Amino acid sequence: MTADGASAADPGRIVLLTTSHRVAPGLLSWPAWQALRGADRVLCSDGAHPQVPYLREAGIGVDEEAPTARELVDACAGGRSVVVVATGEGEPRLTDGLARLAGSGRTRMPDLELLPASYDLPGARLLDLVQVMDRIRAECPWSSRQTHEGLAKYGLEEAYELVEAIEEGDRDELREELGDVLLQVVFHSRIAEDDTEAPFSIDDVAGGIVAKLIRRHPHVFGDETATTPEEVREHWLRTKAEEKRRSSVTQGIPLGQPGLALSAKLSSRARTAGLDVPLPAGEGVGYELLAMAVRAEAEGVDPEAALRAAARTYRDAIRGAEGLGAPGADDHEDDDHEDDGGYEG
């Protein structure tokens, strides 16, 4: 028997402690702290591991060692407990070696435990995106020179590609296009950090939209109630009107958007405000399209989506006349597009 009562034949215990780099160092689970404080030895092959300084500050002795599987098994002999603080790669060399020893049947193995010491919260991968974008902005010759104005066209293109993925019902494409739109948000936010007069960061962007969502959902975060979508919309419009204090319902409508969408938006604002505004009299296709867009909005139809659906049907008819089948992936490419190094999906 050993001094602590353990049998000399006791193979001991190995704890592989994993942590998330997306969680502040030192914020570990209680089982992790119990394992660390009860261990005979704590090992970490990376002396620069972000957890090491905090463990040592808490009184945990950490040895910078990278033992082989055999050395680690031997270190546990006599009932000893060894905690290995895993690096970001997860110690594949060590775990593979332990698996070979266990599979040989010739070695009495210690108890093996994988203990997650910290967990990613939902949205944690966004931190990776921010870090990657920060490095690209600093080191990439193209990205380091970009401006809000230079990237504006990509934001429009990615938004249109997202709409197309939604309308086509392609889940894989939808996920990818959402990522491309998210990239535009993070990229613009990173550029904004470099502004000398009015800088802001992705945290300011996120903080602003969080505050807006809370303000405009008093039925969720406040004392008001809403049991129907119509009541929710009423809350939203009322709080928005209080925030913006606009003199006209047309304020805030981007006039540069596609014509059908612009017409429908104007009609929606007027109808919501209870304004009975006759359509302007005029001749030509423009006024006819305006009337059709207003009619579509009144009937709850998105005129842009309806026209795109009809246009796709027309495209298929053209292909049929050409003796071609349904369009493939290559048919979405624009042969006249010149690659200028942009971040297009």
N, C-alpha and C positions, 0 to 999 in steps of 0.2 A: 504494500500500500504506500502511496505517496503521502507527503505531509498533510495535504488537504483531504485525505481520505480516498482519493481516486486510485483505482488499480493501475499498476504499471502497464498492464495489458490493455487498458482503455485507450482506444485509438484517438479519442478527443473529438474536436469539433472545428470545422472550417466554416466561416461566415463570409460570403462574398457580398459586400455592402455596395449597393449601387445608388447613385445620386443623379439628380437632374441639374444640368448647368443652367436651366431656365428658372431655377428657384434660388433665392439668395443663399450663399454659403452659410452654414451654421444652423439653418432651419431644417432640422432632422426630426424624424418621427421618434416617439418615446421608445418603441422597441429597438430602434437603432442606437439610441443613447444607452439603453440597458446593455445591449450587446457590446458596445464599445467599452463601457466601464467595467464589464465583467470579463473582458478578454485578458488572456495572459500576454498576448502581443497584438499590436495593430501595425499592419504593413501597408505601404503604398509605394508603387514603383515610380510614381511621378512626384518629385519633390515640389513641383509647381502646381500641384492639384489645388484648386481653390478652397477645398474643405480643410486642408492640412493646417493652415494657421489657426483656424477657428477651433479645431479639435485640440491643438496644443494649448490654446488659450483656456480651454475648458479643463485642462489638466490631463488630457489623454496623450500618452507618449506614442508617437508615430515614427516607425523606422522606415527610412527610404530604402526599400529592398524589392527585388523582383525575383522571388524564389522559383525554382522549378517545381513541378508537381510533386516529385519525390521529396525534395527538401521541405516542402510545405507539410506533406504527410508526416515526415519525421519530426517536424517541429511540434506537431500535435500529440505525439506519443506521450503516454502517461496521463491522458485525460486533460491535456491542455487545450485551451480555446484560442484560435487565431482568427482575427478579423482582417480581411483584405479589402481595403478601400479601392474599389475598381475605378479605372480610368474611363474616359469617354468611350473607348472602344470596347469596354466590357471584359478585358483580360481573356481574349480567345485562346492565346497560347497556353495559359494556365489551365483553363477549363477543359481544353482539348486533352491536355496531359493527364488531368485527373480522370477524365473519361476513359482514357487508355488504361490507366492503372486499375480502375474499377472493373473494366472489361476483361482484364487478364485473369482475374480470379485468384491471383497469387498474393495480393496485398489486402490486408485488412484495412478498410478505408474508414477515415473519420466520418462523423455525421456531416453532411454537406447541406448548407442552407443558403439560399439566395434571398437577401433581405433588402427590398427597396427602402431606402432611407428618406427619399423625397419623391414626390410625384408631380407630374405636369398637370397644371390646371387647364380646363378648356381654353383654347386660344393661345396656349403657351408657344406654339410654333410661330406665332406672329413675331415673337422676340427674335427668332432666328432670321426671319425676313428683314427685320430692322437692322440686325448686325451685318447681314450679307450686303444689304443696300448701302450701308455706311462704308463698308470696305470698297465696294465697287465705285462709289462716288469719289473716294479718295485715290484709288489706284488705277481706274480705267480711263484711258485717254479720251474716249468718247463721252462717257458718262460725266466726267468731271467738268465738261464744258457745256453741259446742257442747261437750258433755261425753261421757265414755265411756258414761255411763248413757243419755243422750239418743240416742246413735247405735246402741245395742245392737240395737234392733229392725231396723235396716237391715242389720246383719251377718247376722241370721237370714234376712231376705228375700232378700238377695243369694245366700246359700248355697243356699237352696231353688231360686232361679232357675238357678243353675249346675247343680244336679242335674237340673233339667228339661231344660236344653240338652243335657246328656250323654245323657239317656235318649231324647231325640228325635233325636239324631244330627245336629243342626244345627251345622255347623262355624263359620259366621259368628256365630251366637248364642253358641256356646261361647267364642269369642275375646272377644266383648263382655262376657259374664258373668264371665270370668276377670279382665278389667280392672276390673269393678265390685267384685269381691271384693278385688282388690289395692288398690283405692282405700280400702276400709275399713281395711286394715292400715296404709297410709301415713297416713291421717287420724288413727287412734287413736294412732299413734306420734308424730305431730306434736302432738296434744293432750297427750300424756305429757311432752313437753319443757317444757311450761308449769307442771308440777306443782312446787310449792315444796318439798315434803318428800322425794319420791322420783322425781325426773325421770329419764327415759330417752329415747333417740332411736331412729330407724329403724336406725341403725348398731348399737345395742345389741341390737335385735330380731334383725337379720340375723346378728350375731356369735353370739348365743345359739343360733340354730337351726343354724348352721354347726358350732359346737362339738358340739352334740347329734348331728348326723348323723355326724360323724367318730367320736365315741365309740361310737355304736351300729352302726357298720360296720367292726368290726376286721378283717373279711375283705377289706376294700377298702383301708383306711388303716393296718392293723396286720399282725401276724404270723399271725393265725388264718386258717383256710380255710373256705369254704362253697361247695358245688357245687350245692346244691338250694335251692329256695325255703323248704323246711322248716328247713334249717340256718340260713338267713338269719333266719327268724323266731325261732329258738332264740337266736341271738346278740342279737337286738333285745330279746326279753323278759328275757334274763338281765341285760343291761346296764341296762335300764330298772328292773328290780327292785333292782339294786345302787344306782342313783341315788335312787330314791324311798323305799326302805326302808319300805314300807307294811305295816301290821299286818293288813290285810284286802285281798283281791283286789277288793273292791267300792269301795275308795277311788279317787278320781279319776274315777269315772263320773258325769257330770252327770245329775242326776235330773230336770232340766227338759226333757230331750229328748223327742221323741214316744214314746208308750208302747211301740209295737212295737219301735222301735230300742233303747229302754232294756231291754226284756225280752231281746232278742237279745244285747245287750252283756253283761248279767249272766250269761246262759247261757254265752257264750263264755269269760268270765273263769273261771267255775267249771269248765268242761270243760278249759280249758288248765291249770288248777291241779290237775287230777286229783281234784276234789271230786265225789262222787256225792250230790247234794242233791235229794231228792224234791220235786216241785212241791207248793206248798201246796194243801191241800184247801179247796175253797170252791165256792159256787154263783154263777152269774151270768155275764154276757158277759165281764167282765173276766178271770176265771180261764180261760174258754175261749180268749180271745185270747192270754193268757199261754202256755197250752199250745201253741197254734199257732205262736207266735213262737219258742218254744224248739225245737219240731220243725223249723221252717224253718232256724234257725241250725245245728242239728245236720246238716241235709242240705245245708248250704252255700248256702242261699238267703237273700237280704236280704228280710225280711218287709215292710219299708217299700216297697222297690222293687216287690215282687210285688203289694202292695195298690194302689200307684199305677197299675201297668199294668192291673190289673183295673178300677180306677175309671175309667181313660180309656176302656176298652171299654164300660163302663156309660154314660159320658157320650155316646159315639157312638151307643149304642142309644137314649138319650133324644132326641138330636137327630134320629135317624131317625124316631122316633115323632112328632116335631114337624114332620116334612117338611123338615128342614134338611140341608144337606150337611156335609162335613168342616169343623171349626172353622177360622177364619182368625185373623189376628193380632189383630183387634179383640176376639176372644172371650177373650183372655188378660187383658183389662183388667177391673178391679173398679170397677163404676159407683159403688159406695158409698165408694170410697177418696177421702179428702180430701187434697189436695196441701198439705203443710205445709212445703214448701221443702227437703225432704230430698234427699240424693244417691242417688236410686234410679235404676237403669238403665232 
